[in-house]
């Protein structure tokens, strides 16, 4: 079974040998938009060659800290769009076919703020989707602070076509939703292409190893055992926890 581990782009050179030596494939996380913007094309070319030499697959997590493409602040929205487009181009250069993105949606919006935000999302995101399609990249919207899966479906429904998919984050479900994972899967599971796997106590997004918190991984494993095609499985934790987490998930999956 293939497992990925999140590797920050800015730490790639330091982490690569340890990650590959432990038997993981890299999900490249573009945590720092400033680092991404300064990265030369030659860096991504070299990384892709390293993946190909070792028969590794990759996908990416697009930039997200502080970004909001549907922001009521047009300056922030335009900067966010630039960062997402740069992330898509980097994903293509790395040979990846999936880029995960945070939507920026906040359940705490007022009714008026929600209407404005959703209008902006519907107006601005289609250009990002079209850019992804031109590059052959699948955009996977990740649940972050979302308290219910219907929000994810609504956001996807405001975009053209049905090319957008989802990344289900187990830690975010546990900390910010409190709905059972089965409810999430019933609603969006047929469009989930990636899983971000980590655990917490249900109160804080602490990125613990699976099994160290309260998320119902047994229920998730039951869902995964019934699938014909496994989504990308990314352990979104540091390497020592990823080793424990992989062993725990493999045991649950049999």
C-alpha positions as CSV (number, residue, x, y, z in Angstrom):
1,X,0.0,0.0,0.0
2,X,1.3,3.4,-1.0
3,X,1.5,6.1,1.7
4,X,2.5,9.7,1.3
5,X,3.9,12.1,3.9
6,X,3.7,15.9,3.8
7,X,7.1,17.5,3.0
8,X,7.3,21.3,3.1
9,X,8.8,22.6,-0.1
10,X,11.3,24.7,1.9
11,X,12.5,21.6,3.8
12,X,12.6,19.2,0.8
13,X,16.4,18.8,0.6
14,X,16.7,18.1,4.3
15,X,13.9,15.6,4.5
16,X,13.9,13.8,1.2
17,X,16.4,11.0,2.0
18,X,14.7,10.2,5.3
19,X,11.3,10.2,3.8
20,X,12.2,7.9,0.9
21,X,14.3,5.7,3.2
22,X,11.2,5.2,5.4
23,X,9.2,4.0,2.3
24,X,7.0,7.1,1.9
25,X,6.1,9.1,-1.2
26,X,6.2,12.9,-0.9
27,X,3.2,15.2,-0.9
28,X,4.9,18.6,-1.4
29,X,3.4,21.2,0.9
30,X,3.8,24.8,-0.3
31,X,3.5,26.2,3.2
32,X,5.4,29.4,2.5
33,X,4.1,31.3,-0.5
34,X,7.1,33.6,-0.4
35,X,9.5,30.6,-0.8
36,X,7.3,29.2,-3.6
37,X,7.4,32.5,-5.5
38,X,11.2,32.6,-5.3
39,X,11.8,29.0,-6.3
40,X,13.5,28.6,-9.6
41,X,12.1,26.3,-12.3
42,X,15.3,24.3,-12.1
43,X,14.4,23.3,-8.6
44,X,11.2,21.7,-9.7
45,X,12.9,20.0,-12.6
46,X,15.5,18.5,-10.3
47,X,12.9,17.3,-7.9
48,X,10.9,15.7,-10.7
49,X,14.0,13.9,-11.8
50,X,14.6,12.6,-8.3
51,X,11.0,11.3,-8.2
52,X,11.4,9.6,-11.5
53,X,14.8,8.0,-10.6
54,X,13.2,6.4,-7.5
55,X,9.8,5.6,-9.1
56,X,8.0,7.9,-6.7
57,X,4.6,9.5,-7.1
58,X,3.8,13.0,-5.8
59,X,0.9,15.4,-5.4
60,X,0.9,18.8,-3.7
61,X,-0.8,20.9,-1.1
62,X,-1.1,24.4,-2.6
63,X,-0.3,27.6,-0.6
64,X,-2.8,28.5,2.1
65,X,-1.6,30.5,5.1
66,X,-3.5,33.8,5.2
67,X,-4.9,33.3,1.7
68,X,-8.5,33.9,0.7
69,X,-9.5,34.1,-3.0
70,X,-13.0,35.1,-2.1
71,X,-11.9,37.8,0.4
72,X,-13.8,41.1,0.5
73,X,-10.3,42.7,0.3
74,X,-9.6,42.6,-3.4
75,X,-5.8,43.0,-2.8
76,X,-5.8,39.8,-0.7
77,X,-8.0,38.1,-3.3
78,X,-5.7,38.9,-6.2
79,X,-2.6,37.9,-4.2
80,X,-4.3,34.6,-3.3
81,X,-5.1,33.9,-6.9
82,X,-1.5,34.5,-7.9
83,X,-0.3,32.1,-5.2
84,X,-2.7,29.4,-6.3
85,X,-1.8,29.7,-9.9
86,X,1.9,29.5,-9.1
87,X,1.2,26.4,-7.0
88,X,-0.6,24.8,-10.0
89,X,2.4,25.5,-12.2
90,X,4.7,24.1,-9.7
91,X,2.5,21.0,-9.4
92,X,2.7,20.4,-13.1
93,X,6.5,21.0,-13.1
94,X,6.8,18.3,-10.4
95,X,4.8,15.8,-12.4
96,X,1.9,15.8,-10.0
97,X,-1.7,15.6,-11.1
98,X,-3.5,16.7,-7.9
99,X,-3.2,19.9,-5.9
100,X,-5.1,20.2,-2.6
101,X,-6.3,23.7,-1.7
102,X,-8.0,25.3,1.3
103,X,-11.1,27.2,0.4
104,X,-10.9,29.9,3.0
105,X,-14.6,29.4,4.0
106,X,-15.4,30.3,7.6
107,X,-18.7,29.0,9.2
108,X,-18.5,32.0,11.5
109,X,-19.4,34.4,8.7
110,X,-22.5,36.5,9.3
111,X,-25.4,35.9,6.8
112,X,-24.5,39.0,4.9
113,X,-20.8,38.2,4.9
114,X,-21.5,34.7,3.7
115,X,-23.5,35.9,0.7
116,X,-20.7,38.3,-0.3
117,X,-18.0,35.6,0.2
118,X,-19.9,33.0,-1.9
119,X,-20.6,35.5,-4.6
120,X,-16.8,36.3,-4.8
121,X,-16.0,32.6,-4.8
122,X,-18.3,31.9,-7.7
123,X,-16.9,34.8,-9.7
124,X,-13.1,34.3,-9.0
125,X,-12.6,30.5,-8.7
126,X,-13.6,29.5,-12.2
127,X,-10.3,31.1,-13.6
128,X,-8.3,28.9,-11.1
129,X,-10.2,25.8,-12.2
130,X,-9.7,26.6,-15.9
131,X,-6.0,27.1,-15.3
132,X,-5.8,23.7,-13.5
133,X,-7.6,22.0,-16.3
134,X,-5.2,23.5,-18.9
135,X,-2.3,22.1,-16.9
136,X,-3.9,18.7,-16.4
137,X,-4.2,19.2,-12.6
138,X,-7.1,18.1,-10.5
139,X,-8.0,20.6,-7.8
140,X,-9.0,18.9,-4.5
141,X,-10.9,21.2,-2.1
142,X,-10.0,20.4,1.5
143,X,-12.3,20.6,4.5
144,X,-10.7,23.0,7.0
145,X,-13.0,24.8,9.4
146,X,-16.1,23.4,7.7
147,X,-18.6,22.0,10.2
148,X,-20.6,19.9,7.7
149,X,-20.0,18.3,4.3
150,X,-22.9,20.1,2.6
151,X,-20.7,23.3,2.5
152,X,-18.1,21.5,0.4
153,X,-20.7,20.3,-2.1
154,X,-22.1,23.8,-2.3
155,X,-18.7,25.4,-3.0
156,X,-18.0,22.8,-5.7
157,X,-21.4,23.3,-7.2
158,X,-20.7,27.0,-7.7
159,X,-17.8,26.1,-10.1
160,X,-18.1,25.1,-13.8
161,X,-18.3,21.4,-14.7
162,X,-17.6,18.6,-12.2
163,X,-13.8,18.5,-12.4
164,X,-13.2,19.7,-8.8
165,X,-12.7,16.9,-6.3
166,X,-12.2,16.8,-2.5
167,X,-9.5,16.0,0.0
168,X,-10.9,14.8,3.3
169,X,-8.9,15.8,6.3
170,X,-9.5,13.5,9.3
171,X,-8.1,15.9,11.9
172,X,-10.2,18.8,10.7
173,X,-13.3,16.6,10.7
174,X,-12.5,15.7,14.3
175,X,-11.7,19.2,15.6
176,X,-14.1,21.4,13.6
177,X,-17.1,19.3,12.6
178,X,-17.7,16.6,15.2
179,X,-19.9,14.8,12.7
180,X,-19.0,11.1,12.1
181,X,-16.7,10.4,9.2
182,X,-19.4,8.1,7.7
183,X,-21.7,11.2,7.3
184,X,-18.9,13.0,5.5
185,X,-18.2,10.0,3.3
186,X,-21.9,9.5,2.4
187,X,-22.0,13.1,1.2
188,X,-18.7,13.6,-0.6
189,X,-16.9,10.2,-0.7
190,X,-17.5,9.5,-4.4
191,X,-15.4,12.6,-5.2
192,X,-12.6,12.2,-2.6
193,X,-9.2,11.8,-4.3
194,X,-7.0,12.3,-1.3
195,X,-7.0,11.9,2.5
196,X,-5.0,14.0,4.9
197,X,-4.6,11.6,7.8
198,X,-3.9,12.8,11.4
199,X,-5.5,12.8,14.8
200,X,-6.3,15.1,17.7
201,X,-8.4,15.2,20.9
202,X,-11.4,16.8,19.2
203,X,-10.6,20.3,20.6
204,X,-7.4,21.4,18.8
205,X,-5.9,20.6,15.4
206,X,-2.7,19.1,16.9
207,X,-1.7,16.7,14.1
208,X,-1.1,13.7,16.2
209,X,-0.4,10.2,14.8
210,X,-3.5,8.2,13.9
211,X,-4.6,6.4,17.0
212,X,-3.2,9.0,19.5
213,X,-6.5,11.0,19.5
214,X,-10.2,10.5,19.3
215,X,-10.9,10.3,15.5
216,X,-12.8,7.1,14.6
217,X,-10.2,5.5,12.3
218,X,-11.9,2.1,12.6
219,X,-14.9,3.6,10.9
220,X,-12.7,5.1,8.2
221,X,-10.9,1.8,7.7
222,X,-14.2,0.1,7.2
223,X,-15.0,2.6,4.5
224,X,-11.7,2.3,2.7
225,X,-11.8,-1.5,2.7
226,X,-14.9,-1.3,0.6
227,X,-13.4,0.8,-2.1
228,X,-12.3,-0.3,-5.6
229,X,-9.8,2.6,-5.9
230,X,-7.9,3.9,-2.8
231,X,-7.5,7.7,-2.5
232,X,-4.1,9.2,-2.0
233,X,-3.2,8.5,1.6
234,X,-1.1,11.3,3.1
235,X,0.1,11.2,6.7
236,X,0.1,14.8,7.6
237,X,2.4,14.4,10.6
238,X,6.2,14.5,11.3
239,X,8.1,11.4,10.2
240,X,8.3,9.6,13.6
241,X,4.6,9.9,14.0
242,X,4.1,8.9,10.3
243,X,5.9,5.6,11.0
244,X,3.6,4.8,13.9
245,X,0.5,6.0,12.0
246,X,1.3,3.9,8.9
247,X,1.6,0.8,11.1
248,X,-1.7,1.6,12.8
249,X,-3.6,2.2,9.5
250,X,-2.2,-0.9,7.9
251,X,-3.3,-3.0,10.8
252,X,-6.8,-1.6,10.6
253,X,-6.9,-2.2,6.9
254,X,-5.6,-5.7,7.2
